[in-house]
Amino acid sequence: MNKFWIGVSATCFILGIIIRLVLLYSFPAPLPFPLDIVDAFMVASGGLTAVMAVHQFIKSKYADTAEMLPLFSTIIWTVIVSSYVILRYAPTYQTSLSILVTGTFVGMGWWIQAITTAANTRRTHTLNIIMASRTSSEYQEQTRNSGKIYRASAVCAELAEWRFSPNKDEFKYTEVPDAIDKAISGTIYVLNYFEFLAQGIKYRDLDDCLLRECFSAILAGIERRGFHLIIEAQKGSPTAFEGLIRLTKEWNGESCVEKYRSNPDNSAIGVRYPIGNELQDILNAKKPLDAADVPTIPTLVTNEGVLATSG
């Protein structure tokens, strides 16, 4: 879009040059309007073309300057127009003009240097975090615990609810196997890790581009794996994992949690685990057997009236 407006302003500048030449050399006197108007139009459009071209170049080369660059571009354009007015109509203020121009460009250079220094520091910090995750024994252990069971599946809704509300009556007989418990805890650990990265990006402490290149594909799978865990966490705290959801949308175009929040049972997150009889066995592992369910030992009565146990 910026290139379009560069083209428009450049066209206006060229058109102003043509109009001025025609009025100056081909139009009979008196002129329909002063040449000052044409000159002002040329300065405004030419200055705008130059400013937007520099804006485009700096933005592409130093992406971190994008936030404040429009403000500085406006200031530079104002200085250009003011310089034309002062040099043409108030030359006594040339000294003040030189101070203004010098101060503006010095400030602009200092600002760009500060932005690029902060960006380099941010990238170094981000790289250190990425490398630390590769060498952290805790992170690697939790990742392995999660991946052993949920590499290609998602935590089922029942165990996600149990994880965040273990004291509910429906879970009083629940006993989750150690491997599944560790896998759920590992998944939550990884979710929290990416939430930390998302908040770091939000507050400009971490570099978004570098993390996107390293983790964008992984993040989509992590969100699907912990879909029901995120839903349950947000029931207690609506802001839980909001950064992770935002980051998933920015990096992958959509968030499963946001897309299927109102209809989680039909969400396209893959196979839930555990399910069926295995899940029921876990939920009812501590449930006492009813009398009708207690197995009995059949007995036989002999001709002599002695009870014999059949074995």
N, C-alpha and C positions, 0 to 999 in steps of 0.2 A: 504493500500500500504506500509506503514511503517513496518507493521508486516512481509510483504514479504521480505523486505530488511534486517530485523533483522535475519530472517531465513537464508538468503543467506550468510550474514557475519558470522553467527554462524557456518554454514557448512564449510566455508573457514577456520575458526579458528580450528575446529576439524580436518579438512583435513591437516592443517599445523602441528598439533600435531602428527598425524599418520605418515606423511612424515618424520618428525624429528626422531621419534622413529625407523622407518625403516632404515633411513640413519645411525643412531647412533649405532644400535645393529645388524642389519641384512645385511647391505650393505658392501661389501668388500672394503678395502682401495685401492687406494685413492678415495675419494668421488668425484662425478661428478661436484659438486659446493660447496662452503663454507656453513657451517651451519648458518652463519650470515644472509644469504639471507632468509632462512626458518624462523629464529627467527624474523627478521624484518617483514616478512609476517604475522607471528602469532601475533605480537604486534599490527600491523596495523588492522588486521581483528578482533582480540579480543577487542581492544580498540573501534573499530567502533560498535561492537555488544553491548558493555556496554553503550556507549554513546547513541545509538539509543533506547536501552531499557529504559534508564533513561528519554530520550526525550519523549517517548511514555507515560511513567508514569506521568511526570510533566504536559504534555499537557492535559491528561485526567482529572487530578486532579485540575489543574489551567489553565483553557482554555484561560484566558486572556494573558498568556505568549506566546501564539502561534506565535505572530508576530515576536518576537526577538529570540525565542528559537533556530531556526536553526543556527543563528550566534553564540550563546553561545555554542551550541553543537559542532560546527566546532572548536571553540577555545579550548574546553576541549580535543577534539581528538588530536589537534595539540600539546597540552601540554603533553598528554600521549606519543605520538611518540617522542617528543623532550626529555622527561624524559628518555626514553629508550636509545636514542642516547647518551645523556650526561653521564648517569650512566655507559654505557658500553665502550664508546670511549673517554670521556672527564671528568673524575671524579673530576678534579680540579674545575669544575664549579658547584659543588653540592650546594654550598651556594646560588649562583644565582638562581639555579633551585628551591630551597626551597622557596625563595622569590617569584619567579614567580608562583609557585603552590599555595602558601598561598594567594597571591594577587588575583589570578584568582577565587579561591573558595570564598573568602570574597566578591569580586565583584559580583559573581553569587548569593550569599545569599542576599546581599543588593538589587540586582535587583529584585529577586523574592518577597522579602518583599515589595518593593515599588510597584510592579505590583499588588499584592494581596490587599495592602492597598487602592490603587486607585480603584480597582474593588469593594471592600466593600463600599467605599464612593459612587461610581457610583450606586450601587444597592440601597443604602439607599436613594439617591436622586431620583432614579426612583420610588421607592416605595412611596415616599412622593408625587410625581406628580400623581401617580395612585390614591392614597387616596384623593388628592385634587380634582381630577376630579369627584370623587363620592360625594364630599361634596360641590362642587362649584354650587351655585344657577344659575349663568349665563350659565355654561356648561349644567346643567340639563335642563334649560329652552329652550336653543337652540336645544338640542337633542329632547326634547318633541315636539317642533315646527316642526322639520324636520320629526319626526316619525309619527305625526298625519296624514300626507298626503302621505309621501313617504316611509313608512315602507316597503311596498311590491311593490313599483313602482319606476320609475326614472323620474327625471325632463326632460320634453320634450325639444327637440332641439330649438323650437321657443322661449320658455320662458328663456332658457339658453342664447340664443343670446340677448334677450331683457335685461336680467340682466346685461350683460357686455357692451351692446351697445344700451342703451335706446333712444338715439337721432336719430336713423336711421328713415328714412321716413316711412318705413313699420310699425313702432311702434307709430306713432303720434296719433293714435286713441286707443291705448292700455290702458286698465285699469285693472290691476291685482287685484283680490280680496285680502283682507288683510290676510286671512288665508294662501293662496298660497304664497303670498309675504314673510310672516314670515317663511314658510316652506323652501323656497329657501334660504333665508338668514341663517336659521338654518343649512341647509345642507352645505353651504359654510363655516360657522363657524366650523363645525365638520371636514370638509376637511382641513381647515387651522390648526386645532389642530393636526391632524395626520401628516401633513407636518412638523409641529414643532417637533413631536416625531421622524420622519424620519431623520431630520437634526441633532437632538440630538444624535441619534445612529451613524450617519455617522461620527461625530466629537468626538465620544467616550465619550460623556457627559452623555449618558443614557445606561442602560443595555439592550441589544437586546433580550437575552433569556427571561428575566422577562416580557418584553413588548409583546413578541411573544406569551407567554402562556396566557396573559390576553386579547390581542386584535386581534390576527390573524384572527379569524372567523369574527369579527366585521368589520375589515378593508375591506375584500372582498365585503361585502354588501354596505359599504360606497362608495367604488369606483364605483360600479354599479349604485348606487343611484345618484351620481354626475357625471356620465359619460360625459354627454353633457356639464356640467358646466366646467369640466376640459378641454375638447376640446376647448371651447370658450375662456377660460382663456389663454390657450397656443397659441391661435392666436395672442393675444396681447403681450404675454411674453412667449417665447418657454421654459423657465426654470420653469414656474409656475407648482407647484405640482410634480416636477420631483422626489423629495424624496419620496413622497407618492407612485408614480408608482414603483419606485425601491423597496420599502419596500413590496408592494403587490406581486411583483415577487418573492422576497426572502422568504416571509412567505407562500405564497399560490401557488407558481409554475408558475403563469402567471398573466398578467395584462390585464384587458378588454380594457383599453384605448390603450395600445400598440398593442394589438391583432387586434382590430377593428378600429383603427384610420383611415385607408384608406377607410373603408366602414362602417361608423357609422350607416347608416340606417338599416343595417342587423345585428347589434351587438346583441349578446345574453345577454341583460341586463334586460329583463323582460318588463312589460307594462310601456309605457310612460304616464305621466299625466300632464296636461289634453290633450285630443285629440278630434277630430271630431267637432261637433257643439259647444261643450262647449269651446273648444279652440278658435274657430272663434268668438264666442260671447265676449271672453276676448280681443282678438286682435282688434275687431271693436266696443268696448264698447262706445267710445266717437265719433264714426262716425256720422255726422248729417244725418238725413233722407232726401232722395231725394224727390222732389215734387210728383213723381209717387208713392212713398212709404207712403206719408201722408194719413192717413185714412180720407175719406170724409163722411159727414152726408147726407144720401139720403133725398130728399125733394119731396113733392107731391103738385100738383096744383089742387085746388078744382074747382068746376063748377063756383064759383064766381070770380075765378082768384086770390084768396089769396093763398100765399105759406104757406104750413103747413109742419112742420118738423115731420118726422116719428120717433117715439121713441120706 
